[in-house]
Amino acid sequence: MSGFVVVPPRDYVTELLRVAGRFAASEQYQSLDVEERACAGLVFAAFARFFEASFADPQAVEECSSAIEHFVSVNDPEAHNLIVTEVFEGFRQPELSVGVLQPLSRALYHRWIGR
């Protein structure tokens, strides 16, 4: 078999840290050890905690909602899965969190929740 190209997996953690720089400097991310930082699911779960802890900082909320929208807007089922299973499921204050999501993210949340 020839003519195929092996595509390395996306580095979701690096991408998240790039689009959400405030999260990279946060207590939630800094508390993860090196092994945990290599696990996208754990990093995205920490991101969800940071997002909700940042409601008093409009710039952080905007950056986080833009980061979520970024991952939802790509045609990548694995990225969508990380957002749903680690971010949306991690919401402790969904009534507030969903209210600040951008359009594609809010639509994905409502499809996931069944509304």
C-alpha positions in Angstrom: 0.0 0.0 0.0 1.4 3.4 -0.9 0.3 6.9 -1.4 -0.9 7.5 2.1 0.4 10.0 4.6 0.5 9.4 8.3 -0.8 12.5 10.1 0.3 13.0 13.6 -2.4 13.6 16.2 -3.2 17.2 17.1 -1.7 18.6 20.2 -4.8 19.9 21.8 -3.1 21.0 25.0 -0.6 23.2 23.2 -3.4 24.6 21.1 -5.5 25.4 24.2 -2.6 27.1 25.9 -2.0 29.2 22.7 -5.6 30.4 22.5 -6.2 30.7 26.2 -3.0 32.3 27.5 -4.5 33.3 30.8 -5.3 29.7 31.5 -1.7 28.8 30.9 -0.7 31.1 33.8 -3.6 30.0 36.1 -3.5 28.2 39.3 -5.7 25.5 37.8 -3.1 24.7 35.1 -0.1 25.3 37.2 -1.4 22.8 39.8 -1.2 20.0 37.2 2.0 18.0 37.2 4.0 17.1 34.1 2.2 13.8 33.5 -1.2 15.4 34.0 -0.3 18.2 31.5 0.3 15.6 28.9 -3.3 14.3 29.2 -5.6 16.5 27.1 -8.7 15.4 29.1 -7.2 16.5 32.4 -6.0 19.8 31.0 -9.4 20.6 29.5 -11.1 19.7 32.8 -8.8 22.2 34.6 -9.7 24.7 31.9 -13.4 24.3 32.7 -12.6 25.0 36.4 -10.6 28.1 35.4 -13.4 29.3 33.1 -15.9 29.2 35.8 -13.6 30.7 38.4 -13.0 33.7 36.1 -16.5 35.1 35.9 -15.4 38.2 37.7 -12.8 38.9 35.0 -14.5 39.8 31.7 -11.3 39.6 29.6 -10.6 36.0 30.9 -14.2 35.0 30.2 -14.0 36.4 26.7 -10.7 34.5 26.1 -12.2 31.3 27.5 -15.4 31.5 25.5 -13.3 32.3 22.4 -11.1 29.2 23.0 -14.2 27.0 23.4 -15.6 28.4 20.2 -12.3 27.8 18.5 -12.4 24.0 19.3 -16.1 23.8 18.4 -15.6 25.5 15.1 -13.1 23.0 13.8 -14.3 19.9 12.0 -12.7 17.5 14.5 -14.8 15.1 16.4 -12.0 14.6 19.0 -11.9 18.3 19.7 -15.7 18.4 20.1 -15.5 15.4 22.4 -13.0 17.2 24.6 -15.2 20.2 24.9 -18.3 18.1 25.7 -16.9 15.6 28.0 -14.3 17.7 29.8 -15.6 21.3 29.6 -19.4 21.1 29.4 -19.7 18.1 31.7 -17.4 20.0 34.1 -19.6 23.0 34.4 -20.7 23.5 38.0 -22.6 26.6 37.1 -24.1 25.8 33.7 -26.7 28.5 34.0 -23.9 31.1 34.0 -21.4 29.3 31.8 -23.7 28.6 28.9 -24.8 32.2 29.0 -21.3 33.4 28.0 -20.7 30.8 25.3 -20.5 32.0 21.7 -23.1 30.8 19.1 -21.5 27.5 17.9 -20.5 26.5 21.4 -23.9 27.2 22.8 -25.5 25.2 20.0 -23.2 22.3 20.7 -24.0 22.5 24.4 -27.8 22.5 23.7 -27.5 19.5 21.3 -25.5 17.7 23.9 -27.9 18.5 26.7 -30.8 17.5 24.5 -32.6 20.8 24.2 
